[in-house]
Amino acid sequence: MSLQGDLKDFSITNILPMIKTENKTGVLEVLREEKTVRVSFLNGQVVYAHAGEEELVKRLKETMLDGGMITLDGWRHLEVHSGSPDALWSTLAKIVPPETAGRLLRRQVTDTLFDLLRFKKGKYTFIPAKTIDYPATLINPMDVDFLLMEGCRIADEFSLLEQKLPKPSAFLRKSISEAGEKPSVKPGEAHPPKDFAESLEFVVLREAGIEINEHENKVLTALETPHSLHDLMNRVDLSNFDTYAAVLSLLKKHAIVEMSRKELATAQKPQSEKLLAGYYFLAVIAAIAAFAAYHRITYMHPAQMEGWKAYSSAVNSARAGYELGELLEQLRNYQNLTGKAPHTLDELKKNGIVSGRCLQDPWGMKYRYLHTNDSFALFSTGEDRKPSPDDIHLTP
């Protein structure tokens, strides 16, 4: 006999314990608007869950392809088995390490359940069955009481996180970027993104006293290029809750930032338009500098003085960004001539490539330079002359 009703009368937190108490085997279907969530039970314990086969496959594809876990040909082979949970995940465990497949499976099941606990409206139906199709070799039956306790905690905290985070459509990028060319990748080739913990950017953050934990490292690794928050949720090999928490922490640490509309528009322009925009940018900076100089040589009351400071800071920051770009070109010239990157910026001066003045930022401090065999990072510590959010980093 099936169990059915409305969530307004009987909530999920009441339905799940009933299924456990009666040791039911079958599938609970919850319909809210156009979304149907299915949770499979074996003797009262959760063994599988998803919110639609199409959504499941899409998320899994983005995580694996973008994460370099699988090739496009490998994915096509896997997609053939998407109709059966057991076949899909068992086949996946033959393509990637079983522990990776198991981790992705648990992410899907728990994310689905924890999202379901937030449903306040919808129709539910429990359909009894004698057997259940689920990947038994990759997941152990989960206790309902534990899932409810953890899920309710996460549901409450999730709401708080959502209030503090940008919209899902907002694009995020790392606040510092490595110089140098990215390795080319052939279509269909699996290409694991470089682990952020092995990058120069990680060293820069560490020098600034910013610690990066395992979850934050996964987010930064996935943000090798800018992505919307929605896409990032699918790319990162973490639960939705853990990804949200890591993103919020990185935003507070200024390790990542939300991209402005202007920044997005610039990133999408052809290279020729970017160069032209750069000339206009320099012209504007020159106008601001002239305007600021005019005010500086005339009498200024306190309000004007504050205005001058703001102009001066903007000009110096823009100038530092421009000079870092010029310095990058000279570094590449040195690399082409010698076949290797310099150990220090002073080597450029010794070889007559740049003057000593070119190595100083507008605040009189030397530009910072870090490098490995295949990449390097350039940055200025900004007006306060110490690692902080006002630093100016080279952005390709």
Residue pairs with C-beta under 8 A, 6 or more apart in sequence:
1 128
2 125
2 126
2 127
2 128
3 15
3 18
3 19
3 124
3 125
3 126
4 123
4 124
4 125
4 126
5 123
5 124
6 122
6 123
6 124
7 30
7 32
7 119
7 120
7 121
7 122
7 123
7 124
8 120
8 121
10 124
11 120
12 30
12 116
12 117
12 119
12 124
13 117
13 148
13 152
15 28
15 124
15 126
16 144
16 147
16 148
17 144
17 145
17 148
19 28
19 41
19 44
19 126
19 144
20 44
20 45
20 143
20 144
20 145
21 44
22 44
23 43
23 44
24 41
24 43
24 44
24 126
24 128
25 41
25 42
25 43
25 44
25 128
25 129
25 130
25 131
25 132
26 40
26 41
26 126
26 127
26 128
26 129
26 132
27 38
27 39
27 40
27 41
27 126
27 127
27 129
27 132
28 38
28 39
28 41
28 124
28 125
28 126
28 127
29 36
29 37
29 38
29 124
29 125
29 126
29 127
30 36
30 37
30 38
30 39
30 116
30 119
30 122
30 123
30 124
31 122
31 123
31 124
32 119
32 121
32 122
32 123
33 122
35 51
35 52
36 51
36 52
37 49
37 50
37 51
37 112
37 115
37 116
37 119
38 49
38 50
38 51
39 46
39 48
39 49
39 112
39 113
39 116
40 46
40 47
40 48
40 49
40 85
40 132
40 133
40 134
41 47
41 132
42 132
42 134
42 141
43 141
44 144
45 141
45 142
45 143
45 144
46 109
46 113
46 141
46 142
46 144
46 147
47 132
47 134
47 136
47 139
47 141
47 142
48 85
48 109
48 132
48 134
48 135
48 139
49 108
49 109
49 112
49 113
49 116
50 56
50 85
50 108
50 109
50 112
51 112
51 115
53 82
53 83
56 82
56 108
57 79
57 82
58 234
59 108
59 234
60 92
60 104
60 108
61 75
61 79
62 231
62 234
62 235
63 69
63 104
63 234
63 235
63 236
63 237
64 70
64 75
64 96
64 104
65 72
65 75
66 193
66 222
66 234
66 235
67 192
67 193
67 222
67 235
67 237
68 190
68 191
68 192
68 193
69 96
69 100
69 190
69 192
70 78
70 95
70 96
70 190
71 188
71 189
71 190
72 187
72 188
73 188
74 95
74 190
77 91
77 95
78 88
78 91
78 92
78 95
81 87
81 88
81 91
82 88
84 133
85 133
85 134
85 135
86 133
86 134
86 135
86 136
88 135
89 101
89 105
89 135
89 138
90 135
90 137
90 138
92 101
92 104
93 101
93 102
93 135
93 137
93 138
98 137
98 138
101 138
102 138
102 139
103 237
104 237
105 135
105 138
105 139
106 139
107 237
107 238
107 239
109 139
109 142
110 147
110 151
110 239
111 239
111 240
111 241
113 147
113 151
114 150
114 151
114 154
114 155
114 158
114 239
114 240
114 241
115 240
117 148
117 151
117 152
117 155
118 155
118 158
118 159
154 241
157 241
158 240
158 241
158 244
161 241
161 244
161 245
161 248
162 244
164 248
165 229
165 244
165 247
165 248
165 251
166 172
166 229
166 258
167 229
168 228
168 229
168 230
168 233
169 228
169 229
169 230
170 228
170 229
170 258
170 259
171 226
171 227
171 228
171 229
171 258
171 259
171 264
172 223
172 226
172 227
172 228
172 229
172 232
172 247
172 256
172 257
172 258
172 259
173 223
173 225
173 226
173 256
173 257
173 259
174 201
174 220
174 223
174 255
174 256
175 254
175 255
175 256
175 257
175 393
176 201
176 204
176 205
176 255
176 377
176 379
176 391
176 393
176 395
177 201
177 393
177 394
177 395
177 396
178 199
178 200
178 201
178 375
178 376
178 377
179 328
179 331
179 375
179 376
179 377
179 378
179 394
179 396
180 374
180 375
180 376
182 224
183 191
185 191
193 221
193 222
193 224
194 221
194 224
195 217
195 221
196 202
196 212
196 217
196 220
196 221
197 212
197 217
199 375
200 370
200 371
200 372
200 375
200 376
200 377
201 220
201 377
202 212
202 217
202 220
203 370
203 377
204 368
204 370
204 377
204 379
204 393
205 212
205 253
205 255
206 212
207 387
208 387
208 388
208 391
209 387
210 253
210 254
210 255
212 220
212 255
213 246
213 249
215 238
215 242
215 243
215 245
215 246
216 246
216 249
216 250
216 255
218 236
218 237
218 238
218 246
219 232
219 236
219 238
219 243
219 246
219 247
219 250
219 256
220 250
220 255
220 256
222 232
222 235
222 236
223 232
223 256
226 259
226 267
227 235
229 247
232 243
232 247
233 240
233 243
233 244
236 243
236 246
238 246
247 256
250 256
251 257
251 258
254 389
259 267
266 274
266 277
269 277
281 318
282 322
285 315
285 318
285 319
285 322
288 311
288 314
288 315
289 315
291 311
292 308
292 311
292 312
292 315
295 304
295 307
295 308
295 311
296 308
300 308
313 383
315 362
316 362
316 363
316 383
317 382
317 383
317 390
317 392
319 362
320 361
320 362
320 380
320 382
320 392
321 392
321 394
321 395
323 358
323 361
323 362
323 367
324 367
324 378
324 379
324 380
324 392
324 393
324 394
325 394
326 358
327 345
327 354
327 358
327 359
327 367
327 378
328 378
328 394
330 348
330 353
330 354
330 358
331 341
331 342
331 348
331 376
331 378
333 353
334 341
334 342
334 347
334 348
334 351
334 353
335 341
341 371
341 373
341 376
342 348
342 371
343 371
344 369
345 359
345 366
345 367
345 369
346 359
348 354
348 358
348 359
349 355
349 356
349 359
359 366
359 367
360 366
360 367
361 367
361 380
361 381
361 392
363 380
363 382
363 383
363 385
365 380
365 381
365 385
367 378
367 379
367 380
368 377
368 378
368 379
368 380
368 381
369 376
369 377
369 378
370 376
370 377
371 377
377 393
377 394
378 393
378 394
379 391
379 392
379 393
379 394
380 391
380 392
381 387
381 388
381 391
382 388
382 390
382 391
382 392
383 390
384 390
